[in-house]
Amino acid sequence: MRVFVVGGGCSGYQYGMALTNEVDEEDVVVEQHGVKLVVDQDSASLLEGAEIAYSEDIMKSGFTIHNPNAAKSCACGSSFQTQDGSGHAKPRQH
C-alpha cells in the first residue's frame, strides 16, 4: 500500500492511500504485521513516526493516521498542518 501526503484539504496537507505494485528507487518501504507500506521521499518527513491503523465500528470503518507531526487537523481527520509549516507535500496528480 502506498501512503502519501499531498497539498490540499482544509488544513493544508491531505493524506492519501493507494494500492500499488510499483516501488521507486527513492521510496521508503516499511513492513509490519505482513503489510508493506511504500512512502515517497517528499511524504516521508511529514509521516515520520506516524501510526496507521484500521478500525471498524458502528460509526465508521477505515484507516486512521495518528501523526505526531500534525499540530492541527480538520474535523474529518484527513488533512493536517505541521507546527512550523515545514515539509513539502507530493505534488497533486490529476
Gaussian input, Z-matrix of N, CA and C with variables (Angstrom, degrees):
# hf/3-21g

backbone

0 1
 N
 C     1     B1
 C     2     B2     1     A1
 N     3     B3     2     A2     1     D1
 C     4     B4     3     A3     2     D2
 C     5     B5     4     A4     3     D3
 N     6     B6     5     A5     4     D4
 C     7     B7     6     A6     5     D5
 C     8     B8     7     A7     6     D6
 N     9     B9     8     A8     7     D7
 C    10    B10     9     A9     8     D8
 C    11    B11    10    A10     9     D9
 N    12    B12    11    A11    10    D10
 C    13    B13    12    A12    11    D11
 C    14    B14    13    A13    12    D12
 N    15    B15    14    A14    13    D13
 C    16    B16    15    A15    14    D14
 C    17    B17    16    A16    15    D15
 N    18    B18    17    A17    16    D16
 C    19    B19    18    A18    17    D17
 C    20    B20    19    A19    18    D18
 N    21    B21    20    A20    19    D19
 C    22    B22    21    A21    20    D20
 C    23    B23    22    A22    21    D21
 N    24    B24    23    A23    22    D22
 C    25    B25    24    A24    23    D23
 C    26    B26    25    A25    24    D24
 N    27    B27    26    A26    25    D25
 C    28    B28    27    A27    26    D26
 C    29    B29    28    A28    27    D27
 N    30    B30    29    A29    28    D28
 C    31    B31    30    A30    29    D29
 C    32    B32    31    A31    30    D30
 N    33    B33    32    A32    31    D31
 C    34    B34    33    A33    32    D32
 C    35    B35    34    A34    33    D33
 N    36    B36    35    A35    34    D34
 C    37    B37    36    A36    35    D35
 C    38    B38    37    A37    36    D36
 N    39    B39    38    A38    37    D37
 C    40    B40    39    A39    38    D38
 C    41    B41    40    A40    39    D39
 N    42    B42    41    A41    40    D40
 C    43    B43    42    A42    41    D41
 C    44    B44    43    A43    42    D42
 N    45    B45    44    A44    43    D43
 C    46    B46    45    A45    44    D44
 C    47    B47    46    A46    45    D45
 N    48    B48    47    A47    46    D46
 C    49    B49    48    A48    47    D47
 C    50    B50    49    A49    48    D48
 N    51    B51    50    A50    49    D49
 C    52    B52    51    A51    50    D50
 C    53    B53    52    A52    51    D51
 N    54    B54    53    A53    52    D52
 C    55    B55    54    A54    53    D53
 C    56    B56    55    A55    54    D54
 N    57    B57    56    A56    55    D55
 C    58    B58    57    A57    56    D56
 C    59    B59    58    A58    57    D57
 N    60    B60    59    A59    58    D58
 C    61    B61    60    A60    59    D59
 C    62    B62    61    A61    60    D60
 N    63    B63    62    A62    61    D61
 C    64    B64    63    A63    62    D62
 C    65    B65    64    A64    63    D63
 N    66    B66    65    A65    64    D64
 C    67    B67    66    A66    65    D65
 C    68    B68    67    A67    66    D66
 N    69    B69    68    A68    67    D67
 C    70    B70    69    A69    68    D68
 C    71    B71    70    A70    69    D69
 N    72    B72    71    A71    70    D70
 C    73    B73    72    A72    71    D71
 C    74    B74    73    A73    72    D72
 N    75    B75    74    A74    73    D73
 C    76    B76    75    A75    74    D74
 C    77    B77    76    A76    75    D75
 N    78    B78    77    A77    76    D76
 C    79    B79    78    A78    77    D77
 C    80    B80    79    A79    78    D78
 N    81    B81    80    A80    79    D79
 C    82    B82    81    A81    80    D80
 C    83    B83    82    A82    81    D81
 N    84    B84    83    A83    82    D82
 C    85    B85    84    A84    83    D83
 C    86    B86    85    A85    84    D84
 N    87    B87    86    A86    85    D85
 C    88    B88    87    A87    86    D86
 C    89    B89    88    A88    87    D87
 N    90    B90    89    A89    88    D88
 C    91    B91    90    A90    89    D89
 C    92    B92    91    A91    90    D90
 N    93    B93    92    A92    91    D91
 C    94    B94    93    A93    92    D92
 C    95    B95    94    A94    93    D93
 N    96    B96    95    A95    94    D94
 C    97    B97    96    A96    95    D95
 C    98    B98    97    A97    96    D96
 N    99    B99    98    A98    97    D97
 C   100   B100    99    A99    98    D98
 C   101   B101   100   A100    99    D99
 N   102   B102   101   A101   100   D100
 C   103   B103   102   A102   101   D101
 C   104   B104   103   A103   102   D102
 N   105   B105   104   A104   103   D103
 C   106   B106   105   A105   104   D104
 C   107   B107   106   A106   105   D105
 N   108   B108   107   A107   106   D106
 C   109   B109   108   A108   107   D107
 C   110   B110   109   A109   108   D108
 N   111   B111   110   A110   109   D109
 C   112   B112   111   A111   110   D110
 C   113   B113   112   A112   111   D111
 N   114   B114   113   A113   112   D112
 C   115   B115   114   A114   113   D113
 C   116   B116   115   A115   114   D114
 N   117   B117   116   A116   115   D115
 C   118   B118   117   A117   116   D116
 C   119   B119   118   A118   117   D117
 N   120   B120   119   A119   118   D118
 C   121   B121   120   A120   119   D119
 C   122   B122   121   A121   120   D120
 N   123   B123   122   A122   121   D121
 C   124   B124   123   A123   122   D122
 C   125   B125   124   A124   123   D123
 N   126   B126   125   A125   124   D124
 C   127   B127   126   A126   125   D125
 C   128   B128   127   A127   126   D126
 N   129   B129   128   A128   127   D127
 C   130   B130   129   A129   128   D128
 C   131   B131   130   A130   129   D129
 N   132   B132   131   A131   130   D130
 C   133   B133   132   A132   131   D131
 C   134   B134   133   A133   132   D132
 N   135   B135   134   A134   133   D133
 C   136   B136   135   A135   134   D134
 C   137   B137   136   A136   135   D135
 N   138   B138   137   A137   136   D136
 C   139   B139   138   A138   137   D137
 C   140   B140   139   A139   138   D138
 N   141   B141   140   A140   139   D139
 C   142   B142   141   A141   140   D140
 C   143   B143   142   A142   141   D141
 N   144   B144   143   A143   142   D142
 C   145   B145   144   A144   143   D143
 C   146   B146   145   A145   144   D144
 N   147   B147   146   A146   145   D145
 C   148   B148   147   A147   146   D146
 C   149   B149   148   A148   147   D147
 N   150   B150   149   A149   148   D148
 C   151   B151   150   A150   149   D149
 C   152   B152   151   A151   150   D150
 N   153   B153   152   A152   151   D151
 C   154   B154   153   A153   152   D152
 C   155   B155   154   A154   153   D153
 N   156   B156   155   A155   154   D154
 C   157   B157   156   A156   155   D155
 C   158   B158   157   A157   156   D156
 N   159   B159   158   A158   157   D157
 C   160   B160   159   A159   158   D158
 C   161   B161   160   A160   159   D159
 N   162   B162   161   A161   160   D160
 C   163   B163   162   A162   161   D161
 C   164   B164   163   A163   162   D162
 N   165   B165   164   A164   163   D163
 C   166   B166   165   A165   164   D164
 C   167   B167   166   A166   165   D165
 N   168   B168   167   A167   166   D166
 C   169   B169   168   A168   167   D167
 C   170   B170   169   A169   168   D168
 N   171   B171   170   A170   169   D169
 C   172   B172   171   A171   170   D170
 C   173   B173   172   A172   171   D171
 N   174   B174   173   A173   172   D172
 C   175   B175   174   A174   173   D173
 C   176   B176   175   A175   174   D174
 N   177   B177   176   A176   175   D175
 C   178   B178   177   A177   176   D176
 C   179   B179   178   A178   177   D177
 N   180   B180   179   A179   178   D178
 C   181   B181   180   A180   179   D179
 C   182   B182   181   A181   180   D180
 N   183   B183   182   A182   181   D181
 C   184   B184   183   A183   182   D182
 C   185   B185   184   A184   183   D183
 N   186   B186   185   A185   184   D184
 C   187   B187   186   A186   185   D185
 C   188   B188   187   A187   186   D186
 N   189   B189   188   A188   187   D187
 C   190   B190   189   A189   188   D188
 C   191   B191   190   A190   189   D189
 N   192   B192   191   A191   190   D190
 C   193   B193   192   A192   191   D191
 C   194   B194   193   A193   192   D192
 N   195   B195   194   A194   193   D193
 C   196   B196   195   A195   194   D194
 C   197   B197   196   A196   195   D195
 N   198   B198   197   A197   196   D196
 C   199   B199   198   A198   197   D197
 C   200   B200   199   A199   198   D198
 N   201   B201   200   A200   199   D199
 C   202   B202   201   A201   200   D200
 C   203   B203   202   A202   201   D201
 N   204   B204   203   A203   202   D202
 C   205   B205   204   A204   203   D203
 C   206   B206   205   A205   204   D204
 N   207   B207   206   A206   205   D205
 C   208   B208   207   A207   206   D206
 C   209   B209   208   A208   207   D207
 N   210   B210   209   A209   208   D208
 C   211   B211   210   A210   209   D209
 C   212   B212   211   A211   210   D210
 N   213   B213   212   A212   211   D211
 C   214   B214   213   A213   212   D212
 C   215   B215   214   A214   213   D213
 N   216   B216   215   A215   214   D214
 C   217   B217   216   A216   215   D215
 C   218   B218   217   A217   216   D216
 N   219   B219   218   A218   217   D217
 C   220   B220   219   A219   218   D218
 C   221   B221   220   A220   219   D219
 N   222   B222   221   A221   220   D220
 C   223   B223   222   A222   221   D221
 C   224   B224   223   A223   222   D222
 N   225   B225   224   A224   223   D223
 C   226   B226   225   A225   224   D224
 C   227   B227   226   A226   225   D225
 N   228   B228   227   A227   226   D226
 C   229   B229   228   A228   227   D227
 C   230   B230   229   A229   228   D228
 N   231   B231   230   A230   229   D229
 C   232   B232   231   A231   230   D230
 C   233   B233   232   A232   231   D231
 N   234   B234   233   A233   232   D232
 C   235   B235   234   A234   233   D233
 C   236   B236   235   A235   234   D234
 N   237   B237   236   A236   235   D235
 C   238   B238   237   A237   236   D236
 C   239   B239   238   A238   237   D237
 N   240   B240   239   A239   238   D238
 C   241   B241   240   A240   239   D239
 C   242   B242   241   A241   240   D240
 N   243   B243   242   A242   241   D241
 C   244   B244   243   A243   242   D242
 C   245   B245   244   A244   243   D243
 N   246   B246   245   A245   244   D244
 C   247   B247   246   A246   245   D245
 C   248   B248   247   A247   246   D246
 N   249   B249   248   A248   247   D247
 C   250   B250   249   A249   248   D248
 C   251   B251   250   A250   249   D249
 N   252   B252   251   A251   250   D250
 C   253   B253   252   A252   251   D251
 C   254   B254   253   A253   252   D252
 N   255   B255   254   A254   253   D253
 C   256   B256   255   A255   254   D254
 C   257   B257   256   A256   255   D255
 N   258   B258   257   A257   256   D256
 C   259   B259   258   A258   257   D257
 C   260   B260   259   A259   258   D258
 N   261   B261   260   A260   259   D259
 C   262   B262   261   A261   260   D260
 C   263   B263   262   A262   261   D261
 N   264   B264   263   A263   262   D262
 C   265   B265   264   A264   263   D263
 C   266   B266   265   A265   264   D264
 N   267   B267   266   A266   265   D265
 C   268   B268   267   A267   266   D266
 C   269   B269   268   A268   267   D267
 N   270   B270   269   A269   268   D268
 C   271   B271   270   A270   269   D269
 C   272   B272   271   A271   270   D270
 N   273   B273   272   A272   271   D271
 C   274   B274   273   A273   272   D272
 C   275   B275   274   A274   273   D273
 N   276   B276   275   A275   274   D274
 C   277   B277   276   A276   275   D275
 C   278   B278   277   A277   276   D276
 N   279   B279   278   A278   277   D277
 C   280   B280   279   A279   278   D278
 C   281   B281   280   A280   279   D279

   B1=1.4318
   B2=1.5178
   B3=1.3247
   B4=1.4588
   B5=1.5249
   B6=1.3252
   B7=1.4585
   B8=1.5224
   B9=1.3403
   B10=1.4568
   B11=1.5174
   B12=1.3239
   B13=1.4549
   B14=1.5210
   B15=1.3209
   B16=1.4629
   B17=1.5199
   B18=1.3186
   B19=1.4529
   B20=1.5175
   B21=1.3143
   B22=1.4611
   B23=1.5030
   B24=1.3010
   B25=1.4548
   B26=1.5166
   B27=1.2947
   B28=1.4683
   B29=1.5155
   B30=1.3237
   B31=1.4666
   B32=1.5210
   B33=1.3188
   B34=1.4590
   B35=1.5112
   B36=1.3233
   B37=1.4595
   B38=1.5209
   B39=1.3149
   B40=1.4580
   B41=1.5225
   B42=1.3429
   B43=1.4619
   B44=1.5148
   B45=1.3310
   B46=1.4518
   B47=1.5167
   B48=1.3146
   B49=1.4624
   B50=1.5205
   B51=1.3157
   B52=1.4567
   B53=1.5200
   B54=1.3004
   B55=1.4617
   B56=1.5218
   B57=1.3204
   B58=1.4562
   B59=1.5198
   B60=1.3067
   B61=1.4620
   B62=1.5185
   B63=1.3480
   B64=1.4493
   B65=1.5246
   B66=1.3206
   B67=1.4589
   B68=1.5209
   B69=1.3377
   B70=1.4578
   B71=1.5216
   B72=1.3002
   B73=1.4589
   B74=1.5315
   B75=1.3379
   B76=1.4594
   B77=1.5224
   B78=1.3173
   B79=1.4615
   B80=1.5279
   B81=1.3167
   B82=1.4529
   B83=1.5239
   B84=1.3254
   B85=1.4589
   B86=1.5240
   B87=1.3319
   B88=1.4627
   B89=1.5154
   B90=1.3261
   B91=1.4645
   B92=1.5178
   B93=1.3340
   B94=1.4569
   B95=1.5144
   B96=1.3222
   B97=1.4653
   B98=1.5288
   B99=1.3351
   B100=1.4634
   B101=1.5151
   B102=1.3320
   B103=1.4644
   B104=1.5222
   B105=1.3203
   B106=1.4513
   B107=1.5296
   B108=1.3346
   B109=1.4601
   B110=1.5194
   B111=1.3147
   B112=1.4558
   B113=1.5277
   B114=1.3432
   B115=1.4608
   B116=1.5245
   B117=1.3360
   B118=1.4660
   B119=1.5263
   B120=1.3284
   B121=1.4635
   B122=1.5265
   B123=1.3441
   B124=1.4617
   B125=1.5246
   B126=1.3138
   B127=1.4591
   B128=1.5245
   B129=1.3316
   B130=1.4666
   B131=1.5200
   B132=1.3379
   B133=1.4679
   B134=1.5290
   B135=1.3278
   B136=1.4638
   B137=1.5270
   B138=1.3269
   B139=1.4628
   B140=1.5281
   B141=1.3225
   B142=1.4622
   B143=1.5271
   B144=1.3200
   B145=1.4565
   B146=1.5216
   B147=1.3236
   B148=1.4738
   B149=1.5232
   B150=1.3226
   B151=1.4594
   B152=1.5205
   B153=1.3200
   B154=1.4573
   B155=1.5167
   B156=1.3135
   B157=1.4654
   B158=1.5256
   B159=1.3096
   B160=1.4581
   B161=1.5203
   B162=1.3194
   B163=1.4595
   B164=1.5235
   B165=1.3113
   B166=1.4556
   B167=1.5212
   B168=1.3192
   B169=1.4575
   B170=1.5279
   B171=1.3184
   B172=1.4628
   B173=1.5268
   B174=1.3222
   B175=1.4616
   B176=1.5299
   B177=1.3339
   B178=1.4696
   B179=1.5100
   B180=1.3043
   B181=1.4549
   B182=1.5196
   B183=1.3118
   B184=1.4502
   B185=1.5067
   B186=1.3248
   B187=1.4548
   B188=1.5184
   B189=1.3112
   B190=1.4512
   B191=1.5211
   B192=1.3171
   B193=1.4574
   B194=1.5143
   B195=1.3247
   B196=1.4614
   B197=1.5163
   B198=1.3289
   B199=1.4539
   B200=1.5311
   B201=1.3443
   B202=1.4594
   B203=1.5276
   B204=1.3277
   B205=1.4588
   B206=1.5276
   B207=1.3201
   B208=1.4643
   B209=1.5230
   B210=1.3242
   B211=1.4626
   B212=1.5200
   B213=1.3273
   B214=1.4616
   B215=1.5141
   B216=1.3145
   B217=1.4601
   B218=1.5193
   B219=1.3110
   B220=1.4547
   B221=1.5345
   B222=1.2900
   B223=1.4673
   B224=1.5223
   B225=1.3213
   B226=1.4646
   B227=1.5235
   B228=1.3483
   B229=1.4596
   B230=1.5104
   B231=1.3356
   B232=1.4600
   B233=1.5218
   B234=1.3335
   B235=1.4583
   B236=1.5234
   B237=1.3526
   B238=1.4572
   B239=1.5123
   B240=1.3375
   B241=1.4560
   B242=1.5174
   B243=1.3350
   B244=1.4600
   B245=1.5272
   B246=1.3243
   B247=1.4623
   B248=1.5219
   B249=1.3377
   B250=1.4606
   B251=1.5198
   B252=1.3280
   B253=1.4675
   B254=1.5110
   B255=1.3358
   B256=1.4615
   B257=1.5198
   B258=1.3011
   B259=1.4602
   B260=1.5110
   B261=1.2897
   B262=1.4540
   B263=1.5119
   B264=1.2861
   B265=1.4628
   B266=1.5134
   B267=1.3142
   B268=1.4542
   B269=1.5190
   B270=1.3423
   B271=1.4621
   B272=1.5178
   B273=1.3218
   B274=1.4636
   B275=1.5242
   B276=1.3254
   B277=1.4604
   B278=1.5126
   B279=1.3160
   B280=1.4653
   B281=1.4955
   A1=108.01
   A2=116.88
   A3=121.87
   A4=108.45
   A5=116.12
   A6=123.44
   A7=106.14
   A8=116.47
   A9=119.21
   A10=110.79
   A11=114.54
   A12=122.67
   A13=107.25
   A14=116.29
   A15=121.57
   A16=108.54
   A17=116.02
   A18=120.26
   A19=109.46
   A20=116.65
   A21=120.55
   A22=111.55
   A23=115.99
   A24=120.55
   A25=109.59
   A26=117.26
   A27=120.75
   A28=113.16
   A29=118.95
   A30=120.21
   A31=114.03
   A32=119.88
   A33=121.28
   A34=114.93
   A35=117.59
   A36=122.33
   A37=108.26
   A38=115.67
   A39=120.17
   A40=109.70
   A41=116.33
   A42=121.69
   A43=109.99
   A44=114.87
   A45=120.67
   A46=109.69
   A47=115.86
   A48=122.30
   A49=108.11
   A50=115.87
   A51=120.83
   A52=109.07
   A53=116.21
   A54=120.47
   A55=108.28
   A56=116.48
   A57=120.43
   A58=110.82
   A59=115.51
   A60=122.22
   A61=110.33
   A62=116.57
   A63=121.70
   A64=111.28
   A65=115.65
   A66=122.16
   A67=106.97
   A68=116.63
   A69=121.63
   A70=109.65
   A71=115.83
   A72=122.10
   A73=112.20
   A74=117.49
   A75=122.06
   A76=113.48
   A77=118.82
   A78=122.45
   A79=111.80
   A80=115.20
   A81=122.64
   A82=106.29
   A83=117.58
   A84=122.10
   A85=108.56
   A86=115.45
   A87=122.22
   A88=107.38
   A89=116.52
   A90=120.02
   A91=109.47
   A92=115.00
   A93=120.49
   A94=108.75
   A95=116.21
   A96=123.06
   A97=111.62
   A98=116.09
   A99=120.58
   A100=115.01
   A101=117.80
   A102=121.95
   A103=108.48
   A104=116.03
   A105=121.35
   A106=108.90
   A107=115.99
   A108=122.23
   A109=108.89
   A110=115.86
   A111=122.60
   A112=107.18
   A113=116.39
   A114=121.45
   A115=108.46
   A116=117.10
   A117=120.35
   A118=109.52
   A119=116.74
   A120=122.24
   A121=112.71
   A122=118.23
   A123=120.85
   A124=111.52
   A125=117.30
   A126=121.83
   A127=112.64
   A128=117.51
   A129=121.42
   A130=112.84
   A131=118.02
   A132=119.36
   A133=111.35
   A134=117.64
   A135=121.24
   A136=112.03
   A137=116.93
   A138=121.50
   A139=113.24
   A140=117.46
   A141=120.63
   A142=110.38
   A143=116.75
   A144=122.67
   A145=114.30
   A146=117.34
   A147=120.75
   A148=110.90
   A149=115.43
   A150=122.23
   A151=108.26
   A152=115.68
   A153=121.99
   A154=107.93
   A155=116.38
   A156=120.98
   A157=109.23
   A158=115.12
   A159=120.92
   A160=106.77
   A161=115.86
   A162=119.33
   A163=109.54
   A164=114.12
   A165=120.46
   A166=107.85
   A167=115.44
   A168=120.19
   A169=108.76
   A170=117.04
   A171=119.15
   A172=112.87
   A173=118.66
   A174=121.88
   A175=112.63
   A176=116.50
   A177=120.37
   A178=110.04
   A179=115.10
   A180=120.11
   A181=107.91
   A182=115.53
   A183=120.45
   A184=111.69
   A185=114.82
   A186=121.51
   A187=110.49
   A188=115.79
   A189=122.10
   A190=107.98
   A191=116.27
   A192=121.53
   A193=108.37
   A194=116.28
   A195=122.11
   A196=105.91
   A197=115.99
   A198=121.25
   A199=109.80
   A200=117.83
   A201=119.89
   A202=112.96
   A203=118.41
   A204=122.20
   A205=112.22
   A206=117.10
   A207=121.26
   A208=110.06
   A209=115.82
   A210=120.57
   A211=110.56
   A212=116.36
   A213=122.31
   A214=107.72
   A215=116.53
   A216=119.86
   A217=108.59
   A218=115.35
   A219=119.63
   A220=109.43
   A221=116.18
   A222=121.07
   A223=112.30
   A224=117.37
   A225=119.45
   A226=112.10
   A227=117.44
   A228=121.28
   A229=114.73
   A230=117.82
   A231=118.90
   A232=113.12
   A233=118.10
   A234=119.70
   A235=109.34
   A236=115.77
   A237=119.94
   A238=110.92
   A239=115.96
   A240=125.29
   A241=108.18
   A242=116.46
   A243=119.62
   A244=108.36
   A245=116.90
   A246=121.78
   A247=111.65
   A248=116.36
   A249=120.09
   A250=113.38
   A251=116.77
   A252=120.21
   A253=112.79
   A254=117.50
   A255=120.69
   A256=111.53
   A257=114.68
   A258=121.76
   A259=110.94
   A260=114.90
   A261=121.30
   A262=108.40
   A263=116.03
   A264=120.70
   A265=110.21
   A266=115.05
   A267=121.63
   A268=107.80
   A269=118.68
   A270=119.34
   A271=111.40
   A272=116.43
   A273=121.61
   A274=108.88
   A275=117.05
   A276=122.29
   A277=109.43
   A278=117.01
   A279=121.59
   A280=110.72
   D1=132.54
   D2=175.80
   D3=-92.98
   D4=130.22
   D5=176.89
   D6=-117.01
   D7=132.83
   D8=-176.36
   D9=-148.39
   D10=167.66
   D11=176.77
   D12=-123.68
   D13=132.17
   D14=175.57
   D15=-123.89
   D16=158.81
   D17=175.52
   D18=-71.07
   D19=139.89
   D20=178.11
   D21=135.19
   D22=-167.07
   D23=-176.55
   D24=78.01
   D25=171.98
   D26=-175.50
   D27=-75.45
   D28=-12.96
   D29=-179.06
   D30=-113.22
   D31=-0.61
   D32=176.21
   D33=119.35
   D34=-46.33
   D35=176.86
   D36=-120.49
   D37=148.71
   D38=-179.65
   D39=-131.71
   D40=137.09
   D41=177.94
   D42=-78.45
   D43=151.10
   D44=173.62
   D45=-144.33
   D46=152.93
   D47=177.21
   D48=-141.23
   D49=144.65
   D50=178.58
   D51=-155.34
   D52=146.02
   D53=173.95
   D54=-75.67
   D55=138.44
   D56=-178.88
   D57=-148.54
   D58=152.94
   D59=171.13
   D60=-112.76
   D61=-2.73
   D62=-176.36
   D63=-101.76
   D64=132.93
   D65=176.58
   D66=-126.28
   D67=120.97
   D68=177.76
   D69=-80.56
   D70=157.49
   D71=-177.85
   D72=-58.66
   D73=-34.28
   D74=-177.71
   D75=-86.41
   D76=-7.23
   D77=-177.65
   D78=-66.47
   D79=150.53
   D80=172.14
   D81=-97.66
   D82=129.21
   D83=-178.46
   D84=-118.46
   D85=126.62
   D86=179.48
   D87=-126.40
   D88=133.00
   D89=177.80
   D90=-123.78
   D91=127.77
   D92=178.37
   D93=-147.68
   D94=138.38
   D95=179.34
   D96=54.03
   D97=34.85
   D98=177.86
   D99=78.49
   D100=5.82
   D101=179.02
   D102=-111.10
   D103=128.19
   D104=179.20
   D105=-101.09
   D106=123.00
   D107=177.49
   D108=-107.21
   D109=135.22
   D110=179.22
   D111=-116.39
   D112=128.59
   D113=-177.79
   D114=-130.59
   D115=130.79
   D116=177.55
   D117=-72.73
   D118=159.43
   D119=-176.71
   D120=-58.39
   D121=-40.58
   D122=-178.91
   D123=-62.85
   D124=-37.67
   D125=-177.60
   D126=-82.45
   D127=-24.27
   D128=-173.40
   D129=-57.19
   D130=-43.39
   D131=-178.17
   D132=-68.88
   D133=-30.68
   D134=179.06
   D135=-77.78
   D136=-19.58
   D137=-178.61
   D138=-107.65
   D139=2.50
   D140=-177.16
   D141=-58.68
   D142=125.57
   D143=179.76
   D144=83.59
   D145=0.03
   D146=-178.32
   D147=-72.31
   D148=149.47
   D149=175.86
   D150=-115.20
   D151=131.16
   D152=179.72
   D153=-114.20
   D154=129.48
   D155=-178.98
   D156=-136.56
   D157=154.83
   D158=173.85
   D159=-108.79
   D160=128.06
   D161=178.08
   D162=-129.31
   D163=151.73
   D164=-179.73
   D165=-141.91
   D166=118.59
   D167=176.12
   D168=-144.91
   D169=-173.47
   D170=-174.89
   D171=-71.77
   D172=-18.94
   D173=179.74
   D174=-85.16
   D175=-40.74
   D176=-179.05
   D177=-165.97
   D178=164.24
   D179=173.15
   D180=-139.00
   D181=147.55
   D182=178.94
   D183=147.64
   D184=-173.52
   D185=-178.93
   D186=-83.20
   D187=142.04
   D188=172.26
   D189=-124.29
   D190=147.08
   D191=179.59
   D192=-121.77
   D193=121.04
   D194=172.02
   D195=-99.40
   D196=110.62
   D197=-173.12
   D198=-116.11
   D199=112.79
   D200=179.81
   D201=-67.11
   D202=-13.86
   D203=178.97
   D204=-83.53
   D205=-11.40
   D206=-177.85
   D207=-85.70
   D208=115.06
   D209=177.98
   D210=-85.42
   D211=-33.58
   D212=178.42
   D213=-137.02
   D214=145.12
   D215=174.71
   D216=-140.53
   D217=161.22
   D218=-179.71
   D219=-82.20
   D220=169.86
   D221=-177.68
   D222=-63.43
   D223=-31.28
   D224=-178.87
   D225=-76.93
   D226=-16.55
   D227=176.88
   D228=79.50
   D229=8.42
   D230=-178.46
   D231=-103.59
   D232=-1.27
   D233=174.75
   D234=-138.31
   D235=159.48
   D236=-173.95
   D237=-155.96
   D238=169.09
   D239=172.74
   D240=-127.42
   D241=148.06
   D242=172.87
   D243=-88.21
   D244=161.10
   D245=-177.34
   D246=-58.35
   D247=-46.34
   D248=-175.69
   D249=-104.23
   D250=6.63
   D251=179.89
   D252=74.04
   D253=14.84
   D254=-176.48
   D255=-78.50
   D256=169.12
   D257=178.04
   D258=91.74
   D259=160.30
   D260=178.79
   D261=-131.18
   D262=124.56
   D263=179.94
   D264=-76.70
   D265=154.31
   D266=173.93
   D267=-62.04
   D268=137.40
   D269=178.13
   D270=-58.39
   D271=138.99
   D272=-179.71
   D273=-67.68
   D274=129.80
   D275=179.11
   D276=-99.35
   D277=139.41
   D278=-179.46
   D279=-102.62

